[in-house]
């Protein structure tokens, strides 16, 4: 029971911090404000996290996509290129959209460079998962001979670019929906990589 209460309190503090920092910026929010928004004492915040930066660091660790993507790769792959890539792309965008405020906070403030650098491990994990997927597809003769890591990073950058463009107002550039983008780009991948 105590463990669950501590987990719930940490979740409330992380959620409050993300909401306040998204509205006011990292530097514009105090630990006192975060604690008040989470309806706990500032001492509780310090007991759980030690500092505002550590709180944000743990929020990035908690809400980043690598753990969820590992589960998806383990449980939802059907070994059909189009279906798998579309599922991966949809899940990536769903996770990124759900955590958009957190990404904006970390990207906007140069004082958070250490948190951004630490978050690189999540990108490396996704690259590893995608590279392994393409390698296995190649071994199953469902993928042409290709540089599997290059294809994995291309797929990642394509989706990251789409997310960032959407984050900063894609609708002012194009009327191509995210769904249409995913289907079109994945069709190109499938056409190019299917034997």
C-alpha positions in Angstrom: 0.0 0.0 0.0 2.8 2.4 0.9 4.6 1.6 -2.3 1.6 2.3 -4.4 1.0 5.6 -2.5 4.6 6.7 -3.2 4.2 5.7 -6.9 0.9 7.7 -7.1 2.5 10.7 -5.5 5.5 10.6 -7.9 3.1 10.3 -10.9 1.1 13.4 -9.6 4.3 15.4 -9.2 5.6 14.5 -12.6 2.2 15.3 -14.2 2.0 18.6 -12.4 5.6 19.5 -13.4 5.0 18.7 -17.0 1.8 20.8 -17.2 3.3 23.8 -15.4 6.6 23.6 -17.3 4.8 23.3 -20.6 2.9 26.5 -19.8 5.6 28.5 -18.2 8.9 27.0 -19.2 11.3 25.0 -17.1 12.8 28.1 -15.4 9.4 29.7 -14.9 8.2 27.1 -12.4 9.3 26.6 -8.8 9.2 23.4 -6.8 6.7 25.1 -4.5 4.3 25.6 -7.5 4.8 22.0 -8.6 4.1 20.6 -5.1 1.0 22.8 -4.7 -0.4 21.7 -8.1 0.1 18.0 -7.1 -1.5 18.8 -3.7 1.6 17.7 -1.7 4.2 19.5 0.3 7.4 20.8 -1.2 9.2 18.5 1.2 7.4 15.5 -0.4 8.7 16.6 -3.8 12.3 16.8 -2.4 12.0 13.5 -0.7 10.9 11.7 -3.9 13.1 13.6 -6.4 15.7 15.8 -4.6 15.5 18.6 -7.2 13.3 20.0 -10.0 15.8 18.8 -12.6 15.8 15.3 -11.2 12.0 15.3 -11.2 12.0 16.3 -14.9 14.8 13.7 -15.6 12.7 10.9 -14.1 9.6 12.1 -16.0 11.5 11.8 -19.3 12.7 8.4 -18.2 9.2 7.3 -17.2 7.3 8.6 -20.2 9.8 8.0 -23.0 8.9 5.4 -25.6 11.6 2.7 -25.4 10.0 0.5 -22.8 6.6 0.6 -24.6 8.2 0.0 -28.0 10.1 -3.0 -26.6 6.8 -4.5 -25.5 5.3 -3.7 -28.9 8.2 -5.4 -30.8 7.9 -8.4 -28.5 4.1 -8.8 -28.7 2.7 -7.3 -31.8 5.0 -8.1 -34.7 3.4 -10.3 -37.4 6.4 -10.4 -39.8 4.6 -8.7 -42.7 6.5 -5.6 -43.7 3.6 -3.2 -44.4 1.5 -4.3 -41.4 4.5 -4.1 -39.0 5.8 -0.8 -40.2 2.4 0.8 -40.1 1.8 -0.5 -36.6 5.3 0.7 -35.5 4.7 4.1 -37.0 1.2 4.5 -35.5 2.5 3.5 -32.0 5.5 5.8 -32.3 3.2 8.8 -33.2 0.7 7.9 -30.5 3.4 7.8 -27.8 5.1 11.0 -29.1 1.8 12.8 -29.2 0.9 11.7 -25.7 4.2 13.1 -24.5 4.4 16.2 -26.7 4.5 18.6 -23.7 7.4 16.8 -22.2 9.4 16.9 -25.5 8.7 20.6 -25.9 10.0 21.4 -22.4 13.2 19.5 -22.9 13.8 20.8 -26.4 13.2 24.5 -25.5 15.7 24.9 -22.6 19.5 24.7 -23.2 19.9 24.1 -19.4 18.4 20.7 -20.0 21.1 19.5 -22.3 22.1 16.7 -19.9 18.5 15.3 -19.9 18.4 15.5 -23.7 21.7 13.6 -23.9 20.6 11.0 -21.4 17.4 10.5 -23.4 19.5 9.4 -26.4 19.6 5.9 -25.0 15.9 5.6 -25.9 16.7 6.5 -29.5 19.5 4.0 -29.5 17.1 1.3 -28.2 14.6 2.0 -30.9 17.3 1.9 -33.6 18.4 -1.5 -32.1 14.9 -2.9 -32.2 14.3 -1.7 -35.8 17.7 -3.0 -37.0 17.0 -6.4 -35.5 13.5 -6.4 -37.1 14.9 -5.6 -40.6 17.7 -8.2 -40.1 15.2 -11.0 -39.2 13.0 -9.9 -42.1 16.0 -10.3 -44.4 16.8 -13.7 -42.9 13.2 -14.7 -43.6 13.7 -13.6 -47.2 11.0 -11.0 -46.7 13.4 -8.1 -47.3 15.9 -7.4 -50.1 19.6 -7.4 -49.3 20.2 -4.0 -47.8 22.0 -2.1 -45.1 19.5 -2.9 -42.3 20.8 -0.2 -39.9 20.5 2.4 -42.6 16.9 1.4 -43.3 16.1 1.5 -39.6 17.5 5.0 -39.1 15.8 6.2 -42.2 12.5 4.9 -40.9 13.2 6.6 -37.5 14.2 9.9 -39.0 11.2 9.9 -41.3 8.8 9.5 -38.4 10.6 11.9 -36.1 10.6 14.5 -38.9 6.9 14.1 -39.3 6.3 14.3 -35.6 8.4 17.5 -35.3 6.7 19.1 -38.3 3.3 18.3 -36.8 4.5 19.6 -33.4 5.3 23.0 -34.9 2.3 23.4 -37.1 2.3 21.1 -40.1 -1.1 22.3 -41.1 0.4 25.6 -42.2 2.6 23.7 -44.6 0.4 20.9 -46.0 -3.0 19.3 -45.8 -1.4 15.8 -45.8 -2.7 14.2 -42.7 -0.4 12.1 -40.4 -2.3 9.0 -41.4 -1.9 9.7 -45.1 1.8 10.4 -44.6 2.3 7.1 -42.7 0.6 5.1 -45.4 2.3 6.8 -48.3 5.8 6.6 -46.8 5.4 3.0 -45.6 4.2 2.0 -49.1 7.5 3.5 -50.5 9.4 1.4 -47.9 7.5 -1.8 -48.8 7.9 -1.2 -52.5 11.6 -0.6 -52.2 12.4 -3.4 -49.7 10.2 -6.3 -50.7 11.9 -8.9 -52.8 
